[in-house]
Amino acid sequence: MPTELTMARHLDGLRTAMIAFVRYADRAGLAAAVPTCPEWTVRELVAHQGMVHRWAAALVRGEQDVDPDAVEATGRAEPDPLEWLRDGAVDLAAALTRAPADLRAPVFLHDAPPAREFWARRQCHETTVHAVDALAAALGRYPSAEETWIEADLAADGIDELLGGFVTRPRSRLRCEEDAVLVVDPDDVADWWRVELGPRPAVTTRGRGVADEGDWELDGSAVELYLALWNRGRGPGVGPDLETAWRERAAVTWS
């Protein structure tokens, strides 16, 4: 799942998501519940995201001594956690910008891009998805695609990372007792994805043009499908049974 977007585009997406994150977190208030992450308040959401930024920046710099739990606890205790969040994002962007093109750093997804591009992409989508969580907190509900700032090219890239990198890993719980095919076909970009499911790890291929037929077929805009597949919304044609199964088996968690 090598990305077709440039590192500059991912850093731009990261910056845009951070602006949205801070705006909506401030609007919601730190004590507000997060509908898309029911176990979190906004303060806990901010602490988690700030920790991930600092952890990723440390890996890019070759540092191995970051304690994620301690960093997250620091974020929760910060008197101004939004400023702390901004500082971590700035530090991450600087680390990625300064990293050499042949950076040697750990990566953890199937068929990952080179390390510098991997981390720019991963943190772009990590921050975008959690900024959607902040928007949900401000709205008091799941947002629609139209209420977000996300552009189609970035959404398609996030779909590709999820379907090609996350759900194909051996540890993924996205399995079926019998072989089946999921086709994800956004109507506003050229790409579509075929996900072969069964008792084995999923196999994903990306195509262009006329999409294959599948046992399940999801269509709609790229942003609608991005939100649905990252468990931040329901795309057109996503029934409750499929939505429940996807949330249970394809959720991406920190641990």
Residue frames as qw, qx, qy, qz and C-alpha x, y, z in Angstrom:
[[0.000, 0.882, 0.471, 0.000, 0.00, 0.00, 0.00],
 [0.430, -0.114, 0.039, 0.895, 2.62, 2.60, -0.98],
 [0.141, 0.769, 0.374, -0.499, 1.05, 6.04, -0.94],
 [0.496, 0.531, 0.397, 0.561, 0.58, 8.04, -4.14],
 [0.105, -0.978, -0.118, -0.139, 0.52, 11.33, -2.20],
 [0.476, 0.541, -0.385, 0.577, 3.68, 13.29, -1.48],
 [0.493, -0.306, -0.567, 0.585, 5.10, 13.81, 1.98],
 [0.009, 0.044, -0.058, 0.997, 4.33, 17.52, 1.57],
 [0.501, -0.330, -0.444, -0.666, 0.66, 16.66, 1.01],
 [0.663, -0.389, -0.628, 0.124, 0.60, 14.53, 4.15],
 [0.358, -0.181, -0.379, 0.834, 2.25, 17.27, 6.20],
 [0.217, -0.180, -0.173, -0.944, -0.30, 19.72, 4.83],
 [0.625, -0.378, -0.575, -0.369, -3.06, 17.31, 5.85],
 [0.575, -0.294, -0.581, 0.495, -1.52, 17.02, 9.31],
 [0.125, -0.035, -0.186, 0.974, -1.43, 20.82, 9.73],
 [0.404, -0.264, -0.350, -0.803, -5.01, 21.22, 8.50],
 [0.663, -0.379, -0.641, -0.076, -6.22, 18.50, 10.84],
 [0.447, -0.206, -0.503, 0.710, -4.43, 20.12, 13.78],
 [0.122, -0.123, -0.010, -0.985, -6.14, 23.45, 13.13],
 [0.609, -0.314, -0.460, -0.565, -9.50, 21.66, 13.09],
 [0.641, -0.241, -0.676, 0.272, -8.62, 19.57, 16.14],
 [0.256, -0.121, -0.415, 0.864, -7.79, 22.58, 18.31],
 [0.296, -0.171, -0.177, -0.923, -10.78, 24.59, 17.07],
 [0.678, -0.306, -0.492, -0.453, -13.32, 21.88, 17.81],
 [0.602, -0.213, -0.645, 0.419, -11.71, 20.70, 21.05],
 [0.100, -0.015, -0.293, 0.951, -11.80, 24.28, 22.32],
 [0.452, -0.202, -0.269, -0.826, -15.41, 24.68, 21.20],
 [0.710, -0.282, -0.624, -0.167, -16.49, 21.44, 22.88],
 [0.453, -0.720, 0.335, -0.404, -14.61, 22.03, 26.14],
 [0.209, 0.452, -0.856, 0.141, -12.12, 19.69, 27.78],
 [0.384, -0.056, 0.791, -0.474, -14.74, 17.95, 29.92],
 [0.711, 0.284, -0.095, -0.636, -17.05, 17.13, 26.99],
 [0.771, -0.009, 0.637, -0.001, -17.75, 13.53, 26.04],
 [0.127, 0.440, -0.657, -0.599, -16.52, 12.25, 22.68],
 [0.825, 0.187, 0.204, -0.492, -19.39, 10.41, 20.91],
 [0.774, 0.479, -0.398, -0.112, -17.06, 8.60, 18.52],
 [0.490, 0.231, -0.735, 0.408, -14.83, 7.42, 21.40],
 [0.562, -0.656, -0.299, -0.405, -17.33, 6.96, 24.23],
 [0.789, -0.391, -0.312, 0.357, -14.67, 6.08, 26.80],
 [0.497, 0.033, -0.063, 0.865, -12.93, 9.45, 26.41],
 [0.004, 0.896, 0.252, -0.366, -13.45, 13.08, 27.30],
 [0.488, 0.850, -0.067, 0.184, -11.92, 15.76, 25.09],
 [0.269, -0.823, 0.496, -0.062, -9.05, 16.15, 27.59],
 [0.749, -0.217, 0.619, 0.089, -8.27, 12.44, 27.26],
 [0.740, 0.601, 0.266, 0.146, -8.54, 12.64, 23.47],
 [0.201, 0.936, -0.253, 0.136, -6.06, 15.54, 23.42],
 [0.489, -0.645, 0.587, -0.014, -3.67, 13.70, 25.76],
 [0.845, 0.103, 0.511, 0.123, -3.76, 10.60, 23.57],
 [0.633, 0.740, 0.119, 0.194, -3.09, 12.52, 20.36],
 [0.022, -0.923, 0.365, -0.120, -0.30, 14.56, 21.90],
 [0.680, -0.426, 0.594, 0.053, 1.31, 11.37, 23.16],
 [0.834, 0.338, 0.399, 0.175, 1.16, 9.74, 19.72],
 [0.396, 0.899, -0.102, 0.160, 2.76, 12.79, 18.09],
 [0.245, -0.812, 0.522, -0.090, 5.63, 12.73, 20.58],
 [0.801, -0.159, 0.575, 0.049, 6.06, 8.95, 20.29],
 [0.766, 0.565, 0.252, 0.176, 6.18, 9.12, 16.48],
 [0.202, 0.934, -0.255, 0.148, 8.62, 12.05, 16.51],
 [0.512, -0.633, 0.580, -0.016, 10.90, 10.12, 18.85],
 [0.848, 0.116, 0.498, 0.140, 10.90, 7.09, 16.53],
 [0.579, 0.791, 0.066, 0.184, 11.72, 9.32, 13.55],
 [0.012, -0.896, 0.407, -0.180, 14.66, 10.82, 15.50],
 [0.677, 0.260, -0.664, 0.182, 15.89, 7.36, 16.51],
 [0.224, -0.410, 0.589, -0.659, 15.02, 7.74, 20.19],
 [0.560, -0.120, -0.806, -0.150, 13.93, 4.59, 22.00],
 [0.258, -0.110, -0.726, 0.628, 13.28, 5.80, 25.55],
 [0.369, -0.225, -0.063, -0.900, 9.80, 7.35, 25.27],
 [0.045, 0.219, 0.915, -0.336, 7.26, 6.03, 27.79],
 [0.174, -0.391, -0.545, -0.721, 3.85, 6.51, 26.10],
 [0.450, -0.644, -0.618, 0.029, 1.90, 6.08, 29.34],
 [0.416, -0.484, -0.235, 0.733, 3.99, 8.73, 31.11],
 [0.098, 0.030, 0.314, 0.944, 3.67, 11.16, 28.18],
 [0.287, -0.511, -0.633, -0.506, -0.09, 10.69, 28.06],
 [0.472, -0.637, -0.518, 0.321, -0.36, 11.25, 31.82],
 [0.305, -0.272, -0.009, 0.913, 1.59, 14.49, 31.38],
 [0.074, -0.255, -0.496, -0.827, -0.87, 15.60, 28.70],
 [0.397, -0.617, -0.657, -0.173, -3.86, 14.90, 30.93],
 [0.485, -0.621, -0.356, 0.503, -2.33, 16.99, 33.70],
 [0.353, 0.176, 0.168, 0.904, -1.31, 19.96, 31.52],
 [0.072, 0.556, 0.414, -0.717, -2.93, 23.27, 32.52],
 [0.459, 0.618, -0.141, -0.623, -3.19, 24.16, 28.81],
 [0.695, -0.017, 0.703, 0.150, -3.45, 20.80, 27.00],
 [0.631, 0.730, 0.263, 0.011, -4.31, 22.37, 23.64],
 [0.118, 0.908, -0.399, -0.056, -1.05, 24.33, 23.62],
 [0.516, -0.414, 0.747, 0.059, 0.74, 21.12, 24.62],
 [0.757, 0.378, 0.533, 0.023, -0.97, 19.38, 21.69],
 [0.454, 0.889, -0.056, -0.029, 0.16, 22.10, 19.26],
 [0.186, -0.784, 0.586, 0.080, 3.74, 21.89, 20.53],
 [0.661, -0.143, 0.733, 0.081, 3.85, 18.14, 19.89],
 [0.697, 0.613, 0.371, 0.027, 2.50, 18.50, 16.36],
 [0.232, 0.934, -0.266, -0.046, 5.06, 21.20, 15.52],
 [0.385, -0.593, 0.704, 0.072, 7.85, 18.98, 16.87],
 [0.747, 0.169, 0.641, 0.049, 6.59, 16.01, 14.81],
 [0.588, 0.796, 0.143, 0.007, 6.43, 18.03, 11.59],
 [0.011, 0.885, -0.463, -0.051, 9.95, 19.33, 12.22],
 [0.579, -0.349, 0.733, 0.072, 11.29, 15.81, 12.85],
 [0.745, 0.414, 0.518, 0.069, 9.75, 14.55, 9.60],
 [0.405, 0.913, -0.046, -0.021, 10.99, 17.52, 7.60],
 [0.114, -0.811, 0.574, 0.024, 14.54, 17.10, 8.88],
 [0.811, -0.147, 0.566, 0.009, 14.63, 13.32, 8.47],
 [0.037, -0.419, 0.707, 0.568, 16.73, 11.96, 5.58],
 [0.698, 0.231, -0.310, -0.602, 14.95, 10.43, 2.59],
 [0.672, 0.136, -0.728, -0.016, 16.49, 7.05, 3.48],
 [0.434, -0.497, 0.445, -0.605, 15.38, 7.23, 7.12],
 [0.514, -0.022, -0.856, 0.049, 15.70, 3.95, 8.99],
 [0.352, -0.191, 0.475, -0.783, 12.91, 3.79, 11.57],
 [0.223, 0.173, 0.949, -0.138, 10.39, 1.16, 12.67],
 [0.496, 0.025, -0.277, -0.823, 7.17, 0.78, 10.65],
 [0.337, -0.024, 0.866, -0.369, 4.32, -1.57, 11.47],
 [0.706, 0.409, 0.211, -0.539, 1.90, -1.91, 8.53],
 [0.766, 0.173, 0.578, 0.222, 1.80, -4.50, 5.78],
 [0.561, 0.483, 0.382, 0.554, 3.61, -3.44, 2.57],
 [0.200, -0.871, -0.197, 0.402, 4.54, -0.09, 4.13],
 [0.452, 0.850, -0.070, 0.260, 6.12, 2.85, 2.25],
 [0.556, 0.288, -0.410, 0.663, 9.65, 4.01, 3.18],
 [0.408, -0.435, -0.619, 0.512, 9.88, 5.10, 6.81],
 [0.054, -0.197, -0.108, 0.973, 9.76, 8.88, 6.36],
 [0.376, -0.122, -0.463, -0.794, 6.74, 8.68, 4.02],
 [0.476, -0.344, -0.809, -0.001, 5.15, 6.03, 6.25],
 [0.293, -0.412, -0.561, 0.655, 5.24, 8.24, 9.34],
 [0.122, 0.115, -0.092, -0.981, 4.06, 11.36, 7.52],
 [0.459, -0.197, -0.637, -0.587, 1.11, 9.41, 6.14],
 [0.476, -0.354, -0.784, 0.181, 0.31, 7.60, 9.39],
 [0.198, -0.370, -0.446, 0.791, 0.33, 10.76, 11.48],
 [0.223, -0.025, -0.303, -0.926, -1.68, 12.67, 8.89],
 [0.550, -0.295, -0.633, -0.457, -4.49, 10.13, 9.16],
 [0.446, -0.319, -0.694, 0.467, -4.07, 9.57, 12.91],
 [0.067, -0.237, -0.248, 0.937, -4.54, 13.30, 13.43],
 [0.338, -0.091, -0.428, -0.833, -7.35, 13.64, 10.89],
 [0.528, -0.345, -0.756, -0.171, -9.40, 10.84, 12.44],
 [0.391, -0.422, -0.595, 0.561, -8.94, 12.20, 15.97],
 [0.049, 0.095, -0.009, -0.994, -9.76, 15.71, 14.78],
 [0.461, -0.276, -0.601, -0.592, -13.05, 14.22, 13.57],
 [0.497, -0.408, -0.714, 0.277, -13.47, 12.95, 17.14],
 [0.169, -0.268, -0.289, 0.903, -13.03, 16.54, 18.38],
 [0.284, -0.085, -0.365, -0.882, -15.63, 17.69, 15.85],
 [0.514, -0.362, -0.748, -0.210, -18.00, 14.98, 17.11],
 [0.370, -0.381, -0.586, 0.611, -17.50, 16.27, 20.66],
 [0.031, 0.152, 0.022, -0.988, -18.34, 19.82, 19.56],
 [0.438, -0.121, -0.508, -0.732, -21.46, 18.62, 17.71],
 [0.545, -0.155, 0.605, -0.560, -22.52, 16.09, 20.35],
 [0.876, 0.285, 0.328, -0.210, -22.92, 13.43, 17.62],
 [0.661, 0.003, 0.538, 0.523, -21.18, 11.74, 14.73],
 [0.148, 0.615, -0.159, -0.758, -20.44, 14.31, 11.99],
 [0.782, 0.549, 0.290, -0.051, -21.47, 14.02, 8.35],
 [0.706, 0.127, 0.273, 0.641, -18.90, 14.11, 5.57],
 [0.207, 0.772, 0.253, 0.545, -20.08, 17.58, 4.59],
 [0.429, -0.899, -0.029, -0.086, -19.33, 18.91, 8.08],
 [0.764, -0.390, 0.210, 0.469, -15.66, 17.95, 7.87],
 [0.092, 0.858, -0.313, -0.396, -12.78, 19.71, 6.09],
 [0.607, -0.234, 0.706, 0.282, -11.41, 16.47, 4.57],
 [0.437, 0.580, -0.367, -0.582, -10.65, 16.46, 0.83],
 [0.946, 0.196, 0.001, -0.258, -11.27, 13.50, -1.48],
 [0.634, 0.532, -0.535, 0.168, -7.61, 12.75, -2.29],
 [0.084, -0.459, 0.718, -0.517, -6.69, 12.53, 1.38],
 [0.774, -0.086, 0.358, -0.516, -9.76, 10.43, 2.16],
 [0.902, 0.339, -0.232, -0.134, -8.89, 7.97, -0.62],
 [0.388, 0.536, -0.665, 0.347, -5.34, 7.73, 0.73],
 [0.374, -0.340, 0.639, -0.579, -6.68, 6.97, 4.22],
 [0.912, 0.102, 0.108, -0.382, -8.97, 4.27, 2.83],
 [0.756, 0.472, -0.448, 0.073, -5.96, 2.76, 1.07],
 [0.067, 0.511, -0.717, 0.470, -3.85, 2.79, 4.24],
 [0.635, -0.192, 0.501, -0.555, -6.59, 1.10, 6.23],
 [0.927, 0.223, 0.088, -0.290, -7.58, -1.54, 3.68],
 [0.755, 0.518, -0.377, 0.142, -4.08, -2.23, 2.37],
 [0.252, 0.533, -0.620, 0.518, -2.04, -1.80, 5.55],
 [0.399, -0.318, 0.573, -0.642, -4.13, -2.43, 8.65],
 [0.850, 0.004, 0.226, -0.476, -6.74, -5.07, 7.78],
 [0.836, 0.391, -0.382, -0.038, -4.21, -7.26, 5.92],
 [0.016, -0.600, 0.719, -0.351, -1.92, -7.69, 8.92],
 [0.486, -0.041, -0.873, 0.033, -1.76, -11.19, 10.48],
 [0.076, -0.167, -0.703, 0.687, -3.04, -9.74, 13.77],
 [0.383, -0.048, -0.161, -0.908, -6.17, -8.29, 12.13],
 [0.341, 0.159, 0.844, -0.382, -9.45, -9.76, 13.39],
 [0.569, 0.431, -0.075, -0.696, -11.26, -9.02, 10.14],
 [0.043, -0.152, 0.966, 0.205, -12.08, -12.62, 9.16],
 [0.747, 0.060, -0.071, -0.658, -15.04, -14.61, 7.77],
 [0.707, -0.143, 0.684, -0.106, -15.81, -18.30, 8.20],
 [0.712, 0.424, 0.513, 0.225, -16.42, -18.55, 4.45],
 [0.388, -0.049, 0.311, 0.866, -14.66, -16.71, 1.64],
 [0.184, 0.863, 0.464, -0.082, -16.28, -13.40, 0.67],
 [0.452, 0.230, 0.169, 0.845, -15.35, -10.20, -1.14],
 [0.070, -0.832, -0.329, 0.441, -15.84, -6.61, 0.01],
 [0.457, 0.419, 0.296, 0.727, -15.61, -3.95, -2.71],
 [0.171, -0.747, -0.254, 0.591, -15.14, -0.31, -1.68],
 [0.429, 0.397, 0.489, 0.648, -15.84, 1.99, -4.63],
 [0.049, -0.601, -0.224, 0.765, -15.85, 5.76, -4.00],
 [0.489, 0.688, 0.516, 0.146, -17.78, 7.66, -6.64],
 [0.124, 0.991, -0.017, -0.051, -15.56, 10.76, -6.73],
 [0.203, -0.704, 0.635, 0.246, -12.06, 9.28, -7.16],
 [0.630, 0.422, -0.559, -0.334, -10.64, 6.84, -9.70],
 [0.144, 0.298, -0.919, 0.213, -9.52, 4.19, -7.20],
 [0.825, -0.297, -0.064, -0.476, -11.50, 1.29, -5.78],
 [0.101, -0.468, 0.844, -0.242, -10.50, -1.59, -3.47],
 [0.846, -0.071, -0.440, -0.294, -11.24, -5.31, -3.45],
 [0.272, -0.505, 0.704, -0.418, -10.84, -6.96, -0.03],
 [0.723, 0.009, -0.660, -0.204, -10.83, -10.77, -0.08],
 [0.457, -0.473, 0.502, -0.561, -12.03, -12.09, 3.27],
 [0.833, -0.022, -0.536, -0.135, -12.00, -15.55, 4.77],
 [0.820, -0.554, -0.111, 0.095, -10.50, -17.45, 7.70],
 [0.713, 0.034, -0.006, 0.700, -7.06, -16.13, 6.68],
 [0.157, -0.551, -0.062, 0.817, -5.75, -12.54, 6.85],
 [0.498, 0.779, 0.287, -0.251, -7.50, -10.33, 4.31],
 [0.526, -0.003, 0.454, 0.720, -5.95, -9.68, 0.89],
 [0.215, 0.836, 0.244, -0.441, -6.52, -6.21, -0.58],
 [0.492, 0.155, 0.462, 0.721, -5.95, -5.07, -4.15],
 [0.128, 0.669, 0.147, -0.717, -6.48, -1.57, -5.51],
 [0.469, 0.358, 0.656, 0.470, -7.93, -1.00, -8.96],
 [0.113, 0.423, -0.034, -0.898, -9.00, 1.81, -11.27],
 [0.304, 0.014, -0.651, -0.695, -11.87, 2.07, -13.70],
 [0.738, -0.259, -0.299, -0.547, -14.87, -0.25, -13.44],
 [0.342, -0.448, 0.716, -0.412, -14.92, -1.98, -10.05],
 [0.260, -0.014, -0.963, -0.072, -15.35, -5.71, -9.50],
 [0.664, -0.454, -0.251, -0.539, -18.54, -7.05, -8.02],
 [0.131, 0.280, -0.814, 0.491, -18.47, -8.24, -4.44],
 [0.350, -0.438, -0.824, 0.077, -20.56, -9.93, -1.79],
 [0.179, -0.821, -0.346, 0.417, -20.65, -6.52, -0.09],
 [0.439, 0.442, 0.239, 0.745, -20.29, -3.34, -2.08],
 [0.238, -0.749, -0.313, 0.534, -19.79, 0.05, -0.46],
 [0.383, 0.454, 0.285, 0.752, -20.06, 3.23, -2.49],
 [0.219, -0.927, -0.266, 0.149, -20.49, 6.92, -1.81],
 [0.236, 0.911, -0.264, 0.213, -18.02, 9.79, -1.66],
 [0.642, 0.282, -0.559, 0.442, -14.44, 9.13, -0.60],
 [0.091, -0.390, 0.485, -0.777, -14.97, 11.16, 2.59],
 [0.792, -0.239, 0.034, -0.561, -18.16, 9.29, 3.47],
 [0.941, 0.056, -0.333, 0.030, -16.37, 5.98, 3.07],
 [0.378, 0.421, -0.544, 0.620, -13.28, 7.22, 4.93],
 [0.390, -0.387, 0.388, -0.740, -15.44, 8.11, 7.93],
 [0.908, -0.115, -0.068, -0.398, -17.39, 4.86, 7.74],
 [0.869, 0.196, -0.416, 0.182, -14.35, 2.59, 7.43],
 [0.302, 0.320, -0.555, 0.706, -12.50, 4.41, 10.22],
 [0.369, -0.499, -0.761, 0.189, -15.65, 3.98, 12.38],
 [0.092, -0.280, -0.235, 0.926, -16.47, 7.69, 12.45],
 [0.478, 0.304, -0.028, -0.824, -19.67, 7.62, 10.39],
 [0.638, 0.236, 0.731, -0.055, -21.99, 5.45, 8.35],
 [0.007, 0.270, -0.570, -0.776, -21.50, 5.44, 4.60],
 [0.690, 0.224, -0.107, -0.680, -24.31, 5.00, 2.09],
 [0.823, 0.176, -0.483, -0.240, -25.36, 1.38, 1.85],
 [0.251, 0.268, -0.824, 0.432, -23.66, 0.35, 5.10],
 [0.669, -0.462, -0.426, -0.398, -26.32, -1.65, 6.90],
 [0.516, -0.703, 0.320, -0.370, -26.36, -2.11, 10.68],
 [0.975, -0.162, 0.134, 0.068, -25.13, -5.73, 10.53],
 [0.740, 0.437, -0.085, 0.504, -22.10, -4.86, 8.41],
 [0.016, -0.806, 0.227, -0.547, -21.43, -1.75, 10.49],
 [0.740, -0.587, 0.240, -0.224, -21.50, -3.75, 13.73],
 [0.963, 0.019, 0.098, 0.251, -19.22, -6.47, 12.35],
 [0.534, 0.629, -0.124, 0.550, -16.79, -3.88, 10.97],
 [0.262, -0.806, 0.256, -0.465, -16.64, -1.96, 14.27],
 [0.857, -0.448, 0.237, -0.098, -15.97, -5.17, 16.19],
 [0.920, 0.018, 0.257, 0.294, -13.37, -6.67, 13.86],
 [0.601, 0.520, 0.117, 0.596, -11.70, -3.80, 11.98],
 [0.259, -0.963, -0.024, -0.063, -11.30, -1.20, 14.72],
 [0.610, 0.440, -0.346, 0.561, -7.76, 0.20, 14.90],
 [0.596, -0.793, -0.123, -0.004, -6.58, 0.56, 18.49],
 [0.014, -0.881, 0.453, -0.134, -3.45, 2.02, 20.07],
 [0.551, -0.465, 0.688, -0.078, -2.38, -1.26, 21.66]]
